[in-house]
Amino acid sequence: MPFTPDWPATAVGARRDGRPIEWSGTMPALVYFGQGRMEVVDDRPIVCTDGDLLARVDRVYRCGTDVKIFQQGRPDQCEESLLEELRSIFRLTAPAGDAPFTALSDLARGGPPDPAIRDPLYLALAERIAALPPDQRSALPQSMRRLWGRILGHETVVTIERVGSGVGTLRTGIGYLEGVELSDEDLAFEPGQQCVLQSRIAYYDPPPPECPGARGVQLLGGNITDLAMNLGGAYAARVRLTPEIIRSGSVVRIPAGVRPEAAGLAEPTACLLDCFQKCTHELGQDACGSILLKGVRPGGITCVIGSGAMALMSGLLATLDDPVVKMGRAREVVFVVRSPAKADFVRRMLPKVPLQTVVCAEAGELPAAIRRQYAPDHQRRFGRPFRGFDDVVLAAGDARTVAAAHQIITHTGGRLMMFAGTRGPCTLESGVWHYANAGVVGTSGCNTRMMEVALGLFARGSLDPTPLAGRAWTFDDLRQPGGIEAFFADKHLRPCLVPNA
């Protein structure tokens, strides 16, 4: 029996997500179709319903998560949402089995079926495709390329171009703005406004009544939606900002005087700042108990593992001096890097940060390298033996690095901040925590308030992330042979895509 796919609506007057489309167009976009499969699609449809904002993407920085998705896939979120869309397009109900997502993707985009795959969803998809009329079957690869796939990219600066006629009616806050009635000022979006975006539209625990003006605590693992994982991200000329993004306060206006190069780094800065603010050190005792200060130990020694943009940002946050954001300031920062060239690079990039460097190419050699390269100089300069770092920030490495980091913290009160996205088991000495009053804190993104805090730091001139911006890539660059692979292999600072250049 002939079958016609249920493509998402793109025409003006049709309904998308239950709302009428008021504008429709096409654009170039970098589209993800599974691990190692990304393509520049030049005629990707983009719509704006009455409840949307349409924004031009000015620049989008490449996140380390995007690199991992391109290289390794992201089955728990990105691929999961794409499977839901695939089921919707082909009206499938069969459960997924053990077929690789890339095999489903290749089949859906017109590839020949693999007779060795007996996965029920794969077989149901193959049957649906075989039932297509010949003209639709021949058009399937191009149709899937245009209308399926995921646009990633979330560290972005955008300029509002269109405001849906019904945006002013989106009064009920959700997520970050749960329980808030949105005001005219909240919804006063106009063409020409520059904004940054919070990509994680998450649920939040409401703040206690005794904290007026406060916002709630973000609940990880309970997202309402996600700009880059479930919707359409910013590796594109334009981005559609849906009612969920608007109602959650995830379209954050850029303060006056903050350059786009800096504003685009608000989200990764906020992720790291979130980790620093969850880390506390005990300064003393009073009638209420412990006196705690956020950030690194004041006057202590902070170790940063890595030399990338977020490692460098860690050095800036460890020595931050701001009249509003009060955190501990380290006496000096020791960067652990893989080569003398990287050590020279860190010193050039952070000329105002009091820092030392340790060169260590293997995680297992980290404690010995620090004892050999840093400890003698520490004793000579400070007049006391080196007993370990007060804070260690992991901005690079793997599970072995995590294990090694536990061996280089100080004898009591050391803290680990886990910013690098490591996975895998590692062996630790549990007594480090019990007997040394040690602590570990991790981060998996940032809350919206921390993005606002980061933008405030930029606006006051307390933190300037612009030197951390790397090469600006264009779609013309990505269209070159090997261009997409080169973009995701670029390791110099924080590269970005400028899609409208």
Long-range contacts (C-beta under 8 A, 24 or more apart in sequence): 1-131, 2-131, 2-132, 2-133, 3-90, 3-128, 3-131, 3-132, 4-132, 4-133, 4-136, 5-89, 5-90, 5-132, 5-136, 5-140, 5-143, 6-88, 6-89, 6-90, 6-91, 7-89, 7-143, 7-147, 8-89, 8-147, 9-47, 10-45, 10-47, 10-147, 15-49, 16-47, 16-49, 17-49, 17-242, 19-49, 19-50, 19-51, 19-52, 19-164, 19-166, 19-243, 20-49, 20-50, 21-47, 21-48, 21-49, 22-48, 22-49, 22-50, 22-162, 22-164, 22-165, 23-47, 23-48, 23-54, 23-162, 24-48, 25-238, 27-236, 27-237, 27-238, 28-236, 28-237, 28-475, 28-499, 29-151, 29-232, 29-235, 29-236, 29-237, 29-499, 30-151, 30-152, 30-153, 30-235, 30-236, 30-475, 30-478, 30-484, 30-497, 31-145, 31-149, 31-150, 31-151, 32-69, 32-70, 32-78, 32-149, 32-150, 32-151, 32-152, 33-105, 33-109, 33-148, 33-149, 34-73, 34-79, 34-101, 34-102, 34-105, 34-106, 35-69, 35-70, 35-71, 35-72, 35-73, 35-101, 35-102, 36-70, 36-71, 36-102, 37-102, 37-105, 38-70, 38-484, 39-145, 39-149, 39-484, 40-475, 40-478, 40-479, 40-484, 41-145, 41-146, 41-149, 43-146, 44-146, 44-151, 44-236, 45-146, 45-147, 46-232, 46-236, 46-237, 46-238, 46-239, 46-240, 47-240, 48-162, 48-164, 48-240, 49-164, 49-166, 50-164, 50-165, 50-166, 50-167, 51-164, 51-166, 51-167, 51-169, 51-170, 51-242, 51-243, 51-246, 52-162, 52-164, 52-167, 52-240, 52-241, 52-242, 52-243, 52-246, 53-160, 53-162, 53-163, 53-164, 53-167, 53-189, 53-240, 53-241, 53-245, 53-246, 53-251, 54-160, 54-161, 54-162, 54-164, 54-238, 54-239, 54-240, 54-241, 55-158, 55-159, 55-160, 55-161, 55-195, 55-238, 55-239, 55-241, 56-158, 56-159, 56-161, 56-237, 56-238, 56-500, 57-153, 57-156, 57-157, 57-158, 57-234, 57-236, 57-237, 57-238, 57-239, 57-499, 57-500, 58-156, 58-157, 58-158, 58-159, 58-194, 58-260, 58-264, 58-498, 58-500, 59-156, 59-157, 59-260, 59-261, 59-264, 59-472, 59-496, 59-497, 59-498, 60-153, 60-154, 60-155, 60-156, 60-157, 60-233, 60-234, 60-235, 60-264, 60-496, 60-497, 60-499, 61-155, 61-156, 61-264, 61-265, 61-268, 61-469, 61-494, 61-495, 61-496, 62-153, 62-155, 62-487, 62-488, 62-490, 62-494, 62-495, 62-496, 62-497, 63-153, 63-154, 63-155, 63-268, 64-310, 64-421, 65-421, 66-152, 66-153, 66-488, 67-488, 68-421, 69-152, 70-488, 71-488, 73-101, 73-102, 74-229, 75-101, 77-226, 77-229, 77-230, 78-150, 78-152, 78-228, 78-229, 81-150, 81-229, 81-230, 82-148, 82-149, 82-150, 83-121, 85-148, 86-125, 86-148, 87-121, 89-147, 89-148, 90-124, 90-125, 90-128, 90-129, 91-128, 92-121, 92-124, 92-125, 92-128, 93-124, 94-120, 94-121, 94-123, 94-124, 95-120, 95-121, 96-120, 96-121, 97-121, 97-122, 108-140, 108-144, 108-148, 109-140, 109-141, 109-144, 109-145, 109-148, 110-137, 110-140, 110-141, 110-144, 150-228, 150-229, 150-232, 150-233, 151-228, 151-232, 151-233, 151-234, 151-235, 151-236, 151-239, 152-228, 152-233, 152-235, 153-228, 153-233, 153-234, 153-235, 153-236, 153-497, 154-197, 154-199, 154-227, 154-228, 154-233, 154-234, 154-267, 155-234, 155-264, 155-265, 155-267, 155-268, 155-494, 155-496, 156-196, 156-197, 156-233, 156-234, 156-239, 156-264, 156-267, 157-194, 157-195, 157-196, 157-254, 157-260, 157-263, 157-264, 158-194, 158-195, 158-196, 158-197, 158-234, 158-239, 158-241, 159-192, 159-193, 159-194, 159-195, 160-189, 160-190, 160-191, 160-192, 160-193, 160-194, 160-195, 161-191, 161-238, 162-191, 163-189, 163-190, 163-191, 167-246, 170-243, 170-246, 170-247, 172-247, 173-247, 173-248, 173-249, 174-201, 174-224, 174-244, 174-247, 174-248, 175-201, 175-202, 175-203, 175-204, 175-224, 175-244, 175-247, 175-248, 175-249, 175-250, 176-202, 176-204, 176-215, 176-216, 176-218, 176-248, 176-249, 176-250, 176-447, 176-448, 176-449, 177-247, 177-248, 177-249, 178-203, 178-204, 178-206, 178-216, 179-206, 182-247, 186-249, 187-246, 189-246, 189-251, 193-253, 194-253, 194-254, 194-260, 194-263, 195-251, 195-252, 195-253, 195-254, 196-252, 196-254, 196-263, 196-264, 196-266, 196-267, 196-451, 196-455, 197-227, 197-234, 197-239, 197-241, 197-245, 197-250, 197-251, 197-252, 197-267, 198-227, 198-245, 198-248, 198-249, 198-250, 198-252, 198-267, 198-446, 198-448, 198-451, 199-226, 199-227, 199-228, 199-229, 199-233, 199-250, 199-267, 200-226, 200-227, 200-445, 200-446, 201-225, 201-226, 201-227, 201-244, 201-245, 201-248, 201-250, 202-447, 204-447, 215-447, 215-448, 215-449, 217-447, 218-445, 218-447, 218-448, 220-444, 220-445, 224-248, 234-499, 235-497, 235-499, 236-499, 237-499, 237-500, 248-448, 249-448, 250-448, 252-448, 252-451, 252-452, 252-455, 254-455, 255-455, 255-456, 255-458, 255-459, 256-459, 257-459, 258-455, 258-458, 258-459, 259-466, 261-466, 261-469, 262-458, 262-464, 262-465, 262-466, 263-455, 263-458, 264-469, 264-496, 265-465, 265-466, 265-468, 265-469, 265-494, 266-451, 266-454, 266-455, 266-458, 267-446, 267-451, 267-454, 268-309, 268-310, 268-313, 268-494, 269-313, 269-454, 269-457, 269-463, 269-465, 270-446, 270-447, 270-450, 270-451, 270-453, 270-454, 271-419, 271-443, 271-445, 271-446, 271-450, 272-310, 272-313, 272-314, 272-317, 272-419, 272-443, 273-317, 273-446, 273-450, 273-453, 273-454, 274-443, 274-445, 274-446, 274-447, 274-450, 275-393, 275-417, 275-418, 275-419, 275-441, 275-442, 275-443, 276-317, 276-318, 276-327, 276-417, 277-327, 277-450, 278-441, 278-443, 279-391, 279-415, 279-417, 279-439, 279-441, 281-328, 281-390, 281-413, 281-415, 282-413, 293-326, 293-327, 293-328, 294-326, 294-327, 294-328, 295-320, 295-327, 295-328, 295-329, 296-327, 296-328, 296-329, 296-330, 296-390, 296-391, 296-415, 297-328, 297-330, 297-390, 297-391, 297-413, 297-415, 298-328, 298-329, 298-330, 299-329, 299-330, 299-331, 300-328, 300-330, 300-331, 300-389, 300-390, 300-391, 300-410, 301-330, 301-331, 301-332, 301-333, 301-334, 301-378, 301-389, 301-390, 301-391, 302-330, 302-332, 302-333, 302-334, 302-389, 302-390, 302-391, 302-392, 302-393, 303-333, 303-334, 303-335, 303-336, 303-370, 303-389, 303-391, 303-392, 303-393, 303-408, 304-333, 304-334, 304-335, 304-336, 304-392, 304-393, 304-395, 305-335, 305-336, 305-366, 305-392, 305-393, 305-394, 305-395, 305-396, 305-397, 305-401, 305-405, 305-420, 306-335, 306-336, 306-337, 306-394, 306-395, 306-396, 306-397, 306-420, 307-335, 307-337, 307-338, 307-342, 307-343, 307-345, 307-346, 307-396, 308-395, 308-396, 308-491, 308-493, 308-494, 309-468, 309-470, 309-493, 309-494, 310-395, 310-419, 311-335, 311-346, 311-393, 311-395, 311-396, 312-346, 312-349, 312-350, 312-468, 312-493, 313-465, 313-468, 314-393, 314-395, 314-417, 314-419, 315-346, 315-350, 315-353, 315-355, 316-350, 316-353, 316-463, 316-465, 317-463, 318-391, 318-393, 319-353, 319-354, 320-457, 320-462, 320-463, 321-462, 322-457, 322-460, 322-462, 322-463, 323-460, 323-462, 324-456, 324-460, 325-453, 325-456, 325-457, 325-462, 330-390, 330-391, 332-356, 334-358, 334-370, 334-374, 334-389, 336-360, 336-366, 336-369, 336-370, 349-467, 349-468, 363-397, 363-398, 363-400, 363-401, 363-403, 363-404, 364-400, 364-404, 366-401, 366-404, 366-405, 366-407, 366-408, 367-404, 367-407, 367-408, 370-408, 387-411, 388-414, 389-414, 390-414, 390-415, 391-415, 391-416, 391-417, 392-416, 392-417, 393-417, 393-419, 394-418, 394-419, 394-420, 394-422, 395-419, 395-420, 396-420, 397-422, 398-422, 398-424, 399-423, 399-424, 399-425, 399-426, 400-426, 402-426, 403-427, 403-428, 406-432, 409-436, 409-438, 410-436, 411-436, 412-436, 412-437, 412-438, 413-437, 413-438, 414-438, 414-439, 415-439, 415-440, 415-441, 416-440, 416-441, 417-441, 417-442, 417-443, 418-442, 418-443, 419-443, 468-493, 468-494, 469-493, 469-494, 469-496, 470-494, 470-495, 470-496, 471-495, 471-496, 472-496, 472-497, 472-498, 472-501, 473-497, 473-498, 474-498, 474-499, 474-501, 475-499, 475-501
